[in-house]
């Protein structure tokens, strides 16, 4: 790799954007980890997995509320690490000569505005990522998908000759009809 590319990569790794993204993903993966571990087991209980998925979705949705408390904790932790590692969380720009002459109160007010801007910007990113997680989980754990999986499981696992109920056959017909439309 060229020296320019290495410097660019190092600069990206030292950016607040990268740091906050790591903190956001760490929080989201900690929320989804129980579901992940359940789905990795050799024998999966579909009903339990579905229940855990619904709890996970509910927890993720709670992070989308207007209450900033959940994200504030993530943001504050990222800022603390940034400060300890000399990483600026403010927008990168070069101050002009006038910035040096400004009074401390003006500089402090600007820092608060930049902090609020950074908070809003990264909270928006946080919410976008949460929505992606929620949409993926909701798509994978749709009621009709779970019903079909349970039906297939019943067919495969049952040692006896499969016996279908009228409900099972209707569900299968509905599924086939939906597949034909796509």
C-alpha positions as CSV (number, residue, x, y, z in Angstrom):
1,X,0.0,0.0,0.0
2,X,1.1,3.5,-0.7
3,X,2.1,5.9,2.0
4,X,-0.8,8.2,1.1
5,X,-3.3,5.4,1.4
6,X,-1.8,4.4,4.8
7,X,-2.0,8.0,6.0
8,X,-5.7,8.2,4.9
9,X,-6.6,5.0,6.6
10,X,-4.8,6.0,9.8
11,X,-6.6,9.4,9.7
12,X,-9.9,7.7,9.3
13,X,-9.2,5.4,12.2
14,X,-8.4,8.4,14.3
15,X,-11.6,10.3,13.4
16,X,-14.5,10.8,15.7
17,X,-16.8,9.5,13.0
18,X,-15.1,6.1,13.2
19,X,-15.0,6.2,17.0
20,X,-18.7,7.0,17.4
21,X,-19.6,4.3,14.8
22,X,-17.7,1.7,16.9
23,X,-19.5,2.8,20.1
24,X,-22.9,2.7,18.2
25,X,-22.3,-0.8,16.8
26,X,-21.0,-2.0,20.2
27,X,-24.3,-1.0,21.8
28,X,-26.4,-2.4,19.1
29,X,-24.5,-5.7,19.0
30,X,-24.8,-6.0,22.8
31,X,-28.6,-5.7,22.4
32,X,-28.8,-8.3,19.6
33,X,-26.2,-10.7,21.1
34,X,-28.7,-12.8,23.0
35,X,-30.7,-13.4,19.9
36,X,-27.5,-14.1,17.9
37,X,-26.4,-16.7,20.4
38,X,-29.8,-18.4,20.5
39,X,-29.8,-18.6,16.7
40,X,-26.3,-20.2,16.6
41,X,-27.3,-23.2,18.7
42,X,-27.4,-26.5,16.9
43,X,-31.0,-27.1,17.9
44,X,-33.1,-24.0,17.6
45,X,-36.5,-23.6,19.3
46,X,-38.3,-21.5,16.6
47,X,-40.9,-20.2,19.1
48,X,-38.2,-19.1,21.6
49,X,-36.2,-17.5,18.8
50,X,-39.3,-15.6,17.6
51,X,-40.1,-14.4,21.1
52,X,-36.5,-13.3,21.6
53,X,-36.5,-11.5,18.2
54,X,-39.7,-9.6,19.3
55,X,-38.0,-8.6,22.5
56,X,-34.9,-7.4,20.6
57,X,-37.0,-5.4,18.2
58,X,-38.9,-3.8,21.1
59,X,-35.6,-2.9,22.8
60,X,-34.2,-1.4,19.6
61,X,-37.4,0.6,19.0
62,X,-37.1,2.0,22.5
63,X,-33.9,3.6,21.4
64,X,-35.7,5.5,18.7
65,X,-37.8,7.5,21.2
66,X,-37.5,11.2,21.4
67,X,-35.6,10.7,24.7
68,X,-32.0,11.4,24.1
69,X,-30.8,9.6,27.2
70,X,-29.8,6.3,25.6
71,X,-27.7,8.0,22.9
72,X,-26.3,10.6,25.2
73,X,-24.6,7.8,27.2
74,X,-23.0,6.5,24.0
75,X,-22.0,10.0,22.8
76,X,-20.5,10.9,26.2
77,X,-18.5,7.7,26.3
78,X,-17.2,8.4,22.7
79,X,-16.3,12.0,23.6
80,X,-14.4,10.8,26.7
81,X,-12.3,8.4,24.6
82,X,-11.8,11.0,21.9
83,X,-10.5,13.5,24.4
84,X,-8.2,11.0,26.0
85,X,-6.8,10.2,22.6
86,X,-6.7,13.7,21.2
87,X,-9.4,13.1,18.7
88,X,-11.6,16.1,17.8
89,X,-15.3,15.5,17.7
90,X,-16.0,18.9,16.1
91,X,-16.3,19.4,12.4
92,X,-12.8,19.6,10.9
93,X,-12.0,23.1,9.8
94,X,-9.1,25.4,10.1
95,X,-9.7,28.5,12.3
96,X,-8.8,31.8,10.8
97,X,-7.0,34.6,12.5
98,X,-10.3,36.0,13.9
99,X,-10.9,32.8,15.9
100,X,-7.8,33.5,17.9
101,X,-9.0,37.0,18.8
102,X,-12.5,36.0,20.0
103,X,-13.4,36.1,23.6
104,X,-13.5,32.9,25.6
105,X,-17.3,33.1,26.0
106,X,-17.8,33.2,22.2
107,X,-15.5,30.2,21.8
108,X,-17.3,28.3,24.5
109,X,-20.7,29.1,22.9
110,X,-19.4,27.9,19.5
111,X,-18.1,24.7,21.1
112,X,-21.5,24.1,22.7
113,X,-23.2,24.7,19.3
114,X,-20.7,22.3,17.6
115,X,-21.2,19.8,20.3
116,X,-25.0,20.0,19.8
117,X,-24.6,19.7,16.0
118,X,-22.3,16.7,16.4
119,X,-24.8,15.1,18.9
120,X,-27.7,15.6,16.5
121,X,-25.7,14.4,13.5
122,X,-24.5,11.2,15.1
123,X,-27.9,10.5,16.8
124,X,-29.4,10.6,13.3
125,X,-26.8,8.1,12.2
126,X,-27.6,6.0,15.2
127,X,-31.3,6.0,14.4
128,X,-30.7,5.1,10.8
129,X,-28.6,2.0,11.9
130,X,-31.2,1.0,14.4
131,X,-33.9,1.2,11.7
132,X,-31.8,-1.1,9.5
133,X,-31.5,-3.6,12.3
134,X,-35.3,-3.5,13.0
135,X,-36.3,-3.9,9.4
136,X,-34.0,-6.9,8.9
137,X,-35.3,-8.6,12.1
138,X,-38.9,-7.8,11.2
139,X,-38.4,-9.3,7.7
140,X,-36.8,-12.4,9.0
141,X,-39.3,-13.0,11.8
142,X,-42.6,-12.3,9.9
143,X,-45.4,-14.4,11.2
144,X,-46.0,-16.1,7.9
145,X,-42.3,-17.1,7.7
146,X,-42.3,-18.6,11.1
147,X,-45.5,-20.5,10.4
148,X,-44.0,-22.0,7.2
149,X,-40.8,-23.0,9.1
150,X,-42.9,-24.7,11.8
151,X,-44.8,-26.6,9.1
152,X,-41.6,-27.7,7.4
153,X,-40.2,-28.7,10.8
154,X,-43.3,-30.7,11.6
155,X,-43.0,-32.6,8.3
156,X,-39.2,-33.3,8.6
157,X,-39.1,-34.2,12.3
158,X,-42.2,-36.3,12.6
159,X,-41.3,-40.0,12.2
160,X,-44.8,-40.9,11.4
161,X,-46.4,-40.1,8.1
162,X,-47.1,-36.4,8.0
163,X,-50.7,-35.5,8.8
164,X,-51.8,-32.1,7.6
165,X,-54.5,-30.1,9.2
166,X,-56.8,-28.0,7.0
167,X,-55.1,-24.9,8.5
168,X,-51.7,-26.3,7.4
169,X,-52.9,-26.8,3.8
170,X,-54.5,-23.4,3.7
171,X,-51.3,-21.8,4.9
172,X,-49.3,-23.7,2.3
173,X,-51.8,-22.6,-0.5
174,X,-51.6,-19.0,0.7
175,X,-47.8,-19.2,0.5
176,X,-47.8,-20.7,-3.0
177,X,-50.2,-18.0,-4.1
178,X,-48.0,-15.3,-2.7
179,X,-44.9,-16.8,-4.4
180,X,-46.7,-16.9,-7.7
181,X,-47.4,-13.2,-7.5
182,X,-43.8,-12.4,-7.0
